[in-house]
Amino acid sequence: MRQSTLRFAAHDVAIRSWSPGEPVANPLKLLCFPFSGGGSTAFKPLAAALGPTWQVHAVNPPGHGLGAQLEPFDDVPKLVQHYLDCLPDDLLRDCVLLGYSLGGYVAHHMLLQLQARGRALPRALVMCAVPPYERRARTYSDMSDDELFDGLTRLGGIPKGLGDARSAFSMFAHVVRADFRAYERCPVPEPQLDLPTLVIAGREDPIYRPEWLSEWTPFFKAPEGRSVPGPHIFVTEHSAELAAELSAWRLALAPSTLKSNH
């Protein structure tokens, strides 16, 4: 698996990409937006698990990472505008958007912005661990550093073996808080989108439950639901199960939708 990084320095945005070591005809592009506090590297295990028929691209948001040049955004519509100002059309064209938690709201609003501008929509949308807007119940952005660290640990956002990272957490706690503010304050959009939509839940997730799938129908015409093991952040520990669900969903859709890039 080959890795490359495309940087948009003026926007403090980077796209990390993984592709097969050997060229494969017409791999399906998957463009991923991360959860609160997350970055592009969270999707590397998924890229490895999906295999050569997928080409995975993951966004590293502005204000995230050791070399960050901008402050993190705490406003989803403004963040989407920022992305659309720099992301190339050939990346968005013919791809599947995958939004994880906060990234699901980002992907949703991006689709609506593209539609409003009369631009071609991506082929499909995957929402991982994204609660319906009215189900946002807990506020994380006003927690202390210790409370926020403990909350992320419960959600699966602190990888196993990094429990001793608490002492360093204060260096990037402001980034996590900004992300949670964006998540908590994200406006509820009105138009319904008509494109293939898959909503995936972690079976031990306290924030999104599989039985809430029907609450996404005001926003997506016919969302399909699936579940995988794990807590809210399951993409790293359960990437194989997530990859299996994505691949099965891809095969079940009409050939003109996802099976090739022609």
Secondary structure, DSSP 8 states (H G I E B T S, - for coil): -EEEEEEEGGGTEEEEEEE-SS--SS-EEEEEE--TT--GGGGHHHHHHH-TTEEEEEEE-TT-STT--S-----HHHHHHHHHTTS-HHHHTTEEEEEETHHHHHHHHHHHHHHHTT----SEEEEES---GGG-----TTS-HHHHHHHHHHHT-S-TT-GGGHHHHTTTHHHHHHHHHHHHH-------B-S-EEEEEETT-SS--GGGGGGGTTTBSS-EEEEESSSS--TTTTHHHHHHHHHHHHHHS-HHHHT---
